[in-house]
Amino acid sequence: MFKDIGLNQIFAEETEEALRENLLLSRIAEKVGLTTGELLKSLEGNPDILK
């Protein structure tokens, strides 16, 4: 039972972090006039921009 509680907590934390990252990406994409998908493709094509 404790193992399940621990796994559920980890899942909840990871999900919350992913949602925050998605929201941030959406806001950035909106500000630069791109869709989230377009922004991700641009970032994947230019990984040095993240440094």
ZIMOJO-V39367 format. One record per residue. N is the residue number from 1. RES is the residue in one letter. PSI is psi in degrees with one decimal (* if undefined). Layout:
BEGIN
n->N res->RES psi->PSI
n->N res->RES psi->PSI
END
This chain:
BEGIN
n->1 res->M psi->-44.2
n->2 res->F psi->-33.8
n->3 res->K psi->-44.1
n->4 res->D psi->-40.6
n->5 res->I psi->-42.9
n->6 res->G psi->-43.2
n->7 res->L psi->-39.0
n->8 res->N psi->-39.0
n->9 res->Q psi->-44.4
n->10 res->I psi->-44.6
n->11 res->F psi->-44.0
n->12 res->A psi->-43.1
n->13 res->E psi->-43.6
n->14 res->E psi->-39.7
n->15 res->T psi->-43.6
n->16 res->E psi->-42.5
n->17 res->E psi->-42.5
n->18 res->A psi->-39.7
n->19 res->L psi->-40.0
n->20 res->R psi->-43.3
n->21 res->E psi->-41.6
n->22 res->N psi->-40.2
n->23 res->L psi->-43.0
n->24 res->L psi->-46.0
n->25 res->L psi->-41.0
n->26 res->S psi->-42.1
n->27 res->R psi->-42.4
n->28 res->I psi->-46.5
n->29 res->A psi->-43.1
n->30 res->E psi->-41.5
n->31 res->K psi->-30.8
n->32 res->V psi->4.3
n->33 res->G psi->30.2
n->34 res->L psi->163.0
n->35 res->T psi->165.1
n->36 res->T psi->-40.5
n->37 res->G psi->-42.5
n->38 res->E psi->-40.9
n->39 res->L psi->-44.8
n->40 res->L psi->-42.3
n->41 res->K psi->-40.5
n->42 res->S psi->-42.8
n->43 res->L psi->-38.7
n->44 res->E psi->-34.9
n->45 res->G psi->-17.9
n->46 res->N psi->66.7
n->47 res->P psi->-23.8
n->48 res->D psi->-20.4
n->49 res->I psi->-23.3
n->50 res->L psi->-8.3
n->51 res->K psi->*
END
